[in-house]
Amino acid sequence: MIDTTVFQNKTAVYYTLGCKLNFSETSTIGKILREAGIRTARKGEKADICVVNTCSVTEMADKKCRQAIHRLVKQHPDAFVVVTGCYAQLKPGDVAKIKGVDVVLGAEQKNDLLQYLGDLHKHEEGEAITTTTKDIRSFAPSCSRGDRTRFFLKVQDGCDYFCSYCTIPLARGRSRNGTIASMVKQAELAAAEGGKEIVLTGVNIGDFGKTTGESFFDLLKALDRVEGIERYRISSIEPNLLTDEIIEFVAQSCRFMPHFHIPLQSGSDEVLKLMRRRYDTALFASKVKKIKEVMPDAFIGVDVIVGTRGETEEYFEQAYKFIAGLDVTQLHVFSYSERPGTQALKIEHIVSPEEKHQRSQRLLNLSDEKTQAFYIRYIGQTLSVLMEKSKVGNPMHGFTENYIRVEVATDDSLDNQVLSVRLGDFNEDKTALKGVIL
């Protein structure tokens, strides 16, 4: 039993790097600490506890994690510093040596963080507490709002795919999940808190059911019956796991939005083989075609990695041509980063940083063209928008069902309301369409 009296009137700050799943998990950690009597520090206030939830998807992510830790230690010099997340799991010894860090927690320990705080006395040296990747078994549930309108429901964790460039299976362990019944309960709690939209998150969400003998499609059907939730969005789902059955279900559902995020990673079949991906470009193109056949208005986001080992100029040109021909809305472009322990390091032909940058810029320009063309189609139309509270001095924003970002005049009373909005032209920086509430 943890003695929480030591935590009364203590304050904490939280810093999260990386994916939506990390943000969801940090929010859950924050809730656990609040229930123990620890409040979130106010702006400018020195905190008693710092929690850093790290990412390690690229070398740059590792660098940002170190910078964030150093910055928080400087800002809160007397705070008890806890570092967790993917970087902490992969490099616990390195993180523990950073000045000011007290405890480093791996993937298995993350949601038991409270028990590692002790009496909050700082350590002489950082202590690393992790479990080897093969022994990570637990699934920690998380459904969190954070400071946003939408909730993020963690439905799955870990990955069994072991793509040649990726360390995520090493950082998060094997694929695992909670039960459909537990997911439905969390969605019901979100609805009771006034939640209107839930984003389904995980590492490889289409793989849901590995540990419970259930399926992702069955999960979607169960969540679709939860009263009070008006919108669901499916976060990144592998193309080989995005079945026609799921696509058709989303098309006829009133609650699942016409919005998909599908990792392609490369538009070259040769590079996909080097990456050890489980599909080819023909399969990917067929999924995009199927979505557009049954949901012409669907927003489709696509992940692409440029400059991987083995991506010759010829292969990149093949990839660019393939992606340019896809009826997709937006590209999330990442430059390849070498990760220790990955099989990609055995592949010959290294792409120079300059060439990576040029290729990345070409794809980002292509993405802008595709996104703006998609938005232009809806200028003058009236669509439903879920409004989100704005920061002081900024316009208010929200998203249509098909994920068009809309900007309106600020009115905090509209927060978390689904409203009919007539869409106008682009805003000044072309990140949204201006809207008029009807």
C-alpha positions as CSV (number, residue, x, y, z in Angstrom):
1,M,0.0,0.0,0.0
2,I,1.4,3.4,-1.0
3,D,1.4,6.1,1.6
4,T,0.1,9.1,-0.3
5,T,0.3,11.6,2.6
6,V,3.8,12.6,1.4
7,F,2.2,13.7,-1.9
8,Q,-0.4,16.1,-0.5
9,N,0.0,19.6,-1.9
10,K,2.8,18.5,-4.1
11,T,3.0,19.7,-7.7
12,A,4.0,18.1,-11.0
13,V,4.8,19.1,-14.5
14,Y,4.5,16.7,-17.5
15,Y,6.4,16.8,-20.8
16,T,5.5,14.4,-23.7
17,L,7.4,13.8,-26.9
18,G,6.3,11.7,-29.8
19,C,3.0,10.1,-30.8
20,K,-0.6,10.4,-29.8
21,L,-0.3,7.2,-27.8
22,N,2.4,8.8,-25.6
23,F,0.2,11.9,-25.0
24,S,-2.7,9.5,-24.0
25,E,-0.4,7.6,-21.6
26,T,0.9,10.9,-20.0
27,S,-2.6,12.0,-19.4
28,T,-3.4,8.8,-17.6
29,I,-0.2,9.1,-15.5
30,G,-1.3,12.7,-14.6
31,K,-4.7,11.4,-13.6
32,I,-3.1,8.8,-11.3
33,L,-0.9,11.4,-9.7
34,R,-3.9,13.8,-9.2
35,E,-5.8,11.1,-7.5
36,A,-2.9,10.7,-5.1
37,G,-3.1,14.4,-4.2
38,I,-0.5,15.8,-6.6
39,R,-1.8,18.8,-8.6
40,T,-0.5,20.1,-11.9
41,A,1.9,23.0,-11.4
42,R,0.8,26.4,-12.6
43,K,2.7,28.3,-15.3
44,G,5.9,29.6,-13.8
45,E,5.6,27.6,-10.6
46,K,8.5,25.4,-9.5
47,A,7.3,21.8,-9.5
48,D,8.1,19.1,-7.0
49,I,7.9,16.3,-9.6
50,C,8.8,16.3,-13.3
51,V,7.6,13.5,-15.6
52,V,9.1,13.2,-19.0
53,N,7.5,10.7,-21.5
54,T,10.0,10.1,-24.2
55,C,10.1,9.0,-27.9
56,S,12.9,7.2,-29.8
57,V,11.5,6.9,-33.3
58,T,14.5,8.8,-34.7
59,E,17.9,10.0,-33.7
60,M,16.5,13.5,-33.6
61,A,13.8,12.3,-31.2
62,D,16.5,11.0,-28.9
63,K,18.2,14.4,-29.0
64,K,14.9,16.2,-28.3
65,C,14.3,14.0,-25.3
66,R,17.7,14.8,-23.8
67,Q,17.2,18.5,-24.4
68,A,13.8,18.4,-22.8
69,I,15.2,16.6,-19.7
70,H,18.0,19.2,-19.4
71,R,15.6,22.1,-19.8
72,L,13.1,20.7,-17.1
73,V,15.9,20.0,-14.6
74,K,17.1,23.6,-15.1
75,Q,13.6,25.0,-14.7
76,H,12.7,22.9,-11.7
77,P,16.1,22.3,-9.9
78,D,14.7,20.7,-6.8
79,A,12.1,18.5,-8.5
80,F,12.1,14.7,-8.4
81,V,12.6,13.8,-12.1
82,V,11.1,10.6,-13.6
83,V,11.8,9.7,-17.3
84,T,9.8,7.0,-19.0
85,G,8.7,6.1,-22.6
86,C,10.5,4.5,-25.6
87,Y,13.9,6.3,-25.1
88,A,13.9,5.3,-21.5
89,Q,13.2,1.6,-22.4
90,L,15.8,1.5,-25.1
91,K,18.6,3.5,-23.4
92,P,17.9,3.4,-19.6
93,G,21.5,3.5,-18.6
94,D,22.2,6.6,-20.7
95,V,19.1,8.4,-19.4
96,A,19.9,7.6,-15.8
97,K,23.3,9.3,-16.2
98,I,21.7,12.6,-17.2
99,K,22.3,15.1,-14.3
100,G,19.1,15.6,-12.3
101,V,17.3,12.4,-13.3
102,D,16.2,10.3,-10.4
103,V,14.3,7.4,-11.8
104,V,14.1,5.9,-15.3
105,L,11.1,3.6,-15.9
106,G,10.6,1.1,-18.7
107,A,7.4,0.2,-20.6
108,E,6.3,-2.3,-18.0
109,Q,6.7,0.1,-15.1
110,K,5.3,3.3,-16.7
111,N,1.8,3.0,-15.2
112,D,3.0,2.1,-11.8
113,L,5.0,5.3,-11.6
114,L,3.4,6.3,-8.3
115,Q,5.2,3.5,-6.4
116,Y,8.6,4.6,-7.6
117,L,8.3,8.2,-6.3
118,G,9.2,7.1,-2.7
119,D,9.4,10.1,-0.4
120,L,10.4,12.4,-3.3
121,H,14.0,12.7,-2.0
122,K,16.3,13.2,-4.9
123,H,18.8,10.4,-5.7
124,E,22.6,10.7,-5.8
125,E,22.5,8.9,-9.1
126,G,19.6,8.1,-11.4
127,E,18.1,4.6,-11.0
128,A,16.9,2.6,-14.0
129,I,14.1,0.2,-13.6
130,T,13.1,-1.7,-16.7
131,T,11.9,-5.1,-18.0
132,T,13.6,-6.8,-21.0
133,T,11.5,-6.4,-24.1
134,K,10.6,-10.1,-24.4
135,D,9.1,-10.0,-20.9
136,I,6.9,-7.0,-21.4
137,R,3.4,-8.4,-21.0
138,S,1.1,-5.9,-19.3
139,F,-1.5,-3.7,-21.1
140,A,-2.1,-0.5,-19.3
141,P,-5.5,1.0,-20.3
142,S,-5.7,4.7,-21.2
143,C,-8.5,6.9,-22.3
144,S,-7.6,10.5,-21.9
145,R,-8.7,14.0,-22.8
146,G,-5.7,16.0,-21.8
147,D,-6.4,19.6,-22.6
148,R,-8.1,18.8,-25.9
149,T,-11.7,18.3,-26.9
150,R,-11.2,14.8,-28.2
151,F,-10.4,11.8,-26.2
152,F,-7.7,9.3,-27.1
153,L,-8.5,5.6,-26.4
154,K,-5.5,3.3,-26.3
155,V,-6.8,0.0,-27.7
156,Q,-3.5,-1.8,-28.3
157,D,0.2,-1.7,-27.5
158,G,3.4,-3.2,-28.9
159,C,4.2,-4.6,-32.3
160,D,5.1,-8.0,-33.8
161,Y,6.1,-6.7,-37.2
162,F,9.9,-6.0,-36.8
163,C,10.2,-3.8,-39.9
164,S,13.9,-3.5,-40.8
165,Y,14.2,0.3,-39.9
166,C,12.1,0.3,-36.7
167,T,12.9,0.0,-32.9
168,I,9.3,0.3,-31.7
169,P,9.0,-3.5,-31.0
170,L,12.1,-3.2,-28.9
171,A,10.8,-0.2,-27.0
172,R,7.2,-1.4,-26.5
173,G,7.3,-5.2,-26.6
174,R,5.0,-7.6,-28.4
175,S,1.4,-6.8,-29.5
176,R,-1.1,-6.9,-26.8
177,N,-4.5,-5.4,-25.9
178,G,-7.3,-5.1,-23.4
179,T,-10.8,-6.7,-24.0
180,I,-13.5,-5.2,-26.1
181,A,-15.7,-5.0,-23.0
182,S,-13.0,-2.8,-21.2
183,M,-12.7,-0.5,-24.3
184,V,-16.5,0.0,-24.4
185,K,-16.5,0.8,-20.7
186,Q,-13.8,3.5,-21.2
187,A,-15.7,4.9,-24.1
188,E,-18.9,5.1,-22.0
189,L,-16.9,6.9,-19.3
190,A,-15.6,9.4,-21.9
191,A,-19.2,10.0,-23.0
192,A,-20.3,10.6,-19.4
193,E,-17.6,13.2,-19.1
194,G,-19.0,15.0,-22.1
195,G,-16.7,13.6,-24.7
196,K,-18.0,13.9,-28.3
197,E,-15.0,12.4,-30.2
198,I,-12.7,9.5,-29.5
199,V,-9.5,8.7,-31.5
200,L,-8.5,5.0,-31.3
201,T,-4.8,4.8,-30.7
202,G,-2.1,2.2,-30.4
203,V,1.1,1.0,-31.9
204,N,-0.4,-1.4,-34.4
205,I,-4.2,-1.0,-33.8
206,G,-5.3,-3.3,-36.6
207,D,-3.6,-6.1,-34.8
208,F,-6.1,-5.7,-31.9
209,G,-7.3,-9.0,-30.4
210,K,-4.0,-10.9,-30.3
211,T,-4.2,-11.4,-26.6
212,T,-7.9,-11.7,-26.1
213,G,-9.0,-13.8,-29.2
214,E,-11.1,-10.9,-30.5
215,S,-10.8,-8.7,-33.6
216,F,-10.4,-5.0,-34.5
217,F,-13.6,-5.2,-36.6
218,D,-15.5,-6.5,-33.6
219,L,-14.1,-3.7,-31.5
220,L,-15.4,-1.1,-34.0
221,K,-18.9,-2.6,-34.1
222,A,-19.0,-2.6,-30.3
223,L,-17.8,1.0,-29.9
224,D,-20.3,2.1,-32.6
225,R,-23.1,1.2,-30.2
226,V,-21.9,3.5,-27.4
227,E,-24.4,6.2,-26.8
228,G,-23.1,9.8,-26.5
229,I,-20.0,9.5,-28.6
230,E,-20.7,11.3,-31.9
231,R,-17.4,10.7,-33.6
232,Y,-14.7,8.1,-33.7
233,R,-11.5,8.3,-35.7
234,I,-9.1,5.4,-36.5
235,S,-5.5,6.5,-36.1
236,S,-2.7,4.9,-38.1
237,I,-3.7,1.4,-39.4
238,E,-1.5,-0.9,-41.5
239,P,-2.8,-1.3,-45.1
240,N,-2.7,-5.1,-44.9
241,L,-4.9,-4.9,-41.8
242,L,-7.3,-2.4,-43.2
243,T,-9.9,-4.9,-44.6
244,D,-12.6,-4.1,-47.1
245,E,-15.0,-5.2,-44.3
246,I,-13.7,-2.3,-42.1
247,I,-13.8,0.2,-44.9
248,E,-17.4,-0.7,-45.8
249,F,-18.4,-0.5,-42.1
250,V,-16.9,3.0,-41.7
251,A,-18.8,4.0,-44.8
252,Q,-22.2,3.1,-43.4
253,S,-21.5,4.1,-39.8
254,C,-22.8,7.4,-38.4
255,R,-20.1,7.6,-35.8
256,F,-16.9,6.5,-37.5
257,M,-15.6,9.4,-39.5
258,P,-14.5,9.2,-43.2
259,H,-10.9,9.7,-42.2
260,F,-8.0,7.2,-42.5
261,H,-4.3,7.4,-41.8
262,I,-2.4,4.6,-43.6
263,P,1.4,4.2,-43.4
264,L,2.8,3.6,-46.9
265,Q,6.5,4.3,-46.0
266,S,7.6,3.9,-49.6
267,G,6.0,3.9,-53.0
268,S,8.7,1.6,-54.4
269,D,8.1,-2.2,-54.1
270,E,11.9,-2.8,-54.0
271,V,12.2,-0.5,-51.0
272,L,9.1,-2.0,-49.3
273,K,10.9,-5.3,-49.5
274,L,14.0,-3.9,-47.9
275,M,11.9,-2.4,-45.2
276,R,10.2,-5.8,-44.6
277,R,6.8,-4.3,-44.9
278,R,3.9,-6.7,-45.3
279,Y,2.3,-5.3,-48.5
280,D,3.2,-3.9,-51.9
281,T,2.1,-0.8,-53.8
282,A,-0.7,-2.7,-55.6
283,L,-2.3,-3.6,-52.3
284,F,-1.9,0.0,-51.0
285,A,-3.4,1.5,-54.2
286,S,-6.4,-0.9,-53.9
287,K,-7.1,0.2,-50.4
288,V,-7.1,3.9,-51.4
289,K,-9.4,3.1,-54.4
290,K,-11.8,1.1,-52.2
291,I,-12.1,4.0,-49.7
292,K,-12.8,6.5,-52.4
293,E,-15.3,4.3,-54.1
294,V,-17.5,4.1,-50.9
295,M,-16.5,7.4,-49.3
296,P,-15.6,10.0,-52.0
297,D,-15.2,12.7,-49.4
298,A,-12.8,10.7,-47.2
299,F,-9.6,12.3,-45.9
300,I,-6.6,10.0,-46.3
301,G,-3.4,10.7,-44.6
302,V,-0.2,8.8,-45.5
303,D,3.1,8.2,-43.8
304,V,6.2,8.2,-46.0
305,I,9.9,7.7,-45.1
306,V,12.5,9.2,-47.4
307,G,16.2,8.3,-47.6
308,T,16.1,4.8,-46.2
309,R,19.1,2.6,-46.8
310,G,18.7,1.1,-50.3
311,E,16.5,4.0,-51.7
312,T,18.4,4.8,-54.9
313,E,17.4,7.8,-57.0
314,E,15.6,5.5,-59.3
315,Y,13.6,3.9,-56.5
316,F,12.7,7.3,-55.1
317,E,11.5,8.5,-58.5
318,Q,9.3,5.4,-58.7
319,A,7.9,6.2,-55.2
320,Y,7.3,9.8,-56.0
321,K,5.4,8.9,-59.2
322,F,3.3,6.3,-57.4
323,I,2.4,8.7,-54.5
324,A,1.6,11.6,-56.9
325,G,-1.0,9.3,-58.6
326,L,-2.7,8.3,-55.4
327,D,-6.0,10.0,-54.4
328,V,-4.8,10.9,-50.9
329,T,-5.1,14.1,-49.0
330,Q,-1.9,14.6,-46.9
331,L,1.6,13.2,-46.6
332,H,3.4,12.9,-43.2
333,V,7.0,12.9,-44.4
334,F,9.9,11.5,-42.3
335,S,13.6,11.4,-43.0
336,Y,15.1,8.0,-42.4
337,S,17.2,7.9,-39.2
338,E,19.6,5.0,-38.4
339,R,18.6,3.2,-35.3
340,P,21.0,0.9,-33.4
341,G,20.0,-2.8,-33.4
342,T,17.9,-2.6,-36.6
343,Q,18.3,-4.9,-39.6
344,A,18.4,-1.9,-42.0
345,L,22.0,-1.2,-41.0
346,K,23.0,-4.2,-43.1
347,I,21.6,-2.7,-46.3
348,E,24.0,-1.1,-48.6
349,H,23.6,2.3,-50.4
350,I,23.4,5.2,-47.9
351,V,21.5,8.3,-48.9
352,S,23.2,11.6,-48.1
353,P,21.6,14.1,-45.7
354,E,21.4,16.6,-48.6
355,E,19.6,14.1,-50.8
356,K,17.2,13.2,-47.9
357,H,16.3,16.8,-47.5
358,Q,15.7,17.4,-51.2
359,R,13.5,14.3,-51.4
360,S,11.6,15.3,-48.3
361,Q,11.0,18.8,-49.6
362,R,9.6,17.4,-52.9
363,L,7.1,15.2,-51.0
364,L,6.1,18.0,-48.6
365,N,5.4,20.3,-51.6
366,L,3.3,17.4,-53.1
367,S,1.5,17.1,-49.9
368,D,0.6,20.8,-49.8
369,E,-0.7,20.6,-53.4
370,K,-2.9,17.6,-52.5
371,T,-4.2,19.0,-49.2
372,Q,-5.1,22.4,-50.7
373,A,-6.8,20.7,-53.7
374,F,-8.9,18.7,-51.3
375,Y,-9.9,21.7,-49.2
376,I,-10.8,23.7,-52.3
377,R,-13.5,21.1,-53.2
378,Y,-15.4,22.1,-50.0
379,I,-15.3,25.9,-50.2
380,G,-18.9,27.1,-50.1
381,Q,-20.3,23.9,-48.6
382,T,-21.9,23.6,-45.2
383,L,-20.4,20.9,-43.0
384,S,-20.5,19.8,-39.3
385,V,-17.6,21.0,-37.2
386,L,-16.6,19.9,-33.7
387,M,-15.3,23.1,-32.2
388,E,-12.2,23.2,-29.9
389,K,-11.3,25.8,-27.3
390,S,-8.7,28.3,-28.6
391,K,-5.7,29.7,-26.9
392,V,-6.1,33.3,-25.7
393,G,-5.8,35.7,-28.5
394,N,-6.1,33.1,-31.2
395,P,-9.1,32.2,-33.5
396,M,-11.1,29.1,-32.7
397,H,-10.6,25.9,-34.7
398,G,-12.4,22.7,-35.3
399,F,-12.6,19.8,-37.7
400,T,-15.2,18.6,-40.1
401,E,-16.2,14.9,-40.2
402,N,-13.6,14.5,-43.0
403,Y,-10.9,16.3,-41.1
404,I,-10.9,19.7,-42.8
405,R,-9.5,22.2,-40.3
406,V,-11.9,25.2,-39.9
407,E,-11.2,28.6,-38.4
408,V,-14.0,30.8,-36.8
409,A,-14.2,33.8,-34.6
410,T,-13.5,32.9,-31.0
411,D,-16.4,32.1,-28.7
412,D,-15.5,29.9,-25.7
413,S,-19.2,28.9,-25.2
414,L,-18.9,26.9,-28.5
415,D,-16.1,24.6,-27.1
416,N,-16.9,20.9,-27.7
417,Q,-20.1,21.7,-29.7
418,V,-20.8,20.2,-33.1
419,L,-22.1,23.0,-35.3
420,S,-23.1,23.6,-38.9
421,V,-20.5,25.8,-40.5
422,R,-20.4,27.3,-44.0
423,L,-16.8,27.0,-45.3
424,G,-15.1,29.9,-46.9
425,D,-11.7,30.6,-48.4
426,F,-8.3,29.7,-46.8
427,N,-7.0,31.6,-43.7
428,E,-3.8,33.6,-44.0
429,D,-1.3,30.7,-43.6
430,K,-3.5,28.2,-45.6
431,T,-3.7,25.8,-42.6
432,A,-7.5,26.0,-42.4
433,L,-10.7,27.2,-44.2
434,K,-12.4,30.2,-42.7
435,G,-15.9,29.4,-41.5
436,V,-19.2,31.1,-40.7
437,I,-21.4,29.4,-38.0
438,L,-25.0,29.1,-39.2
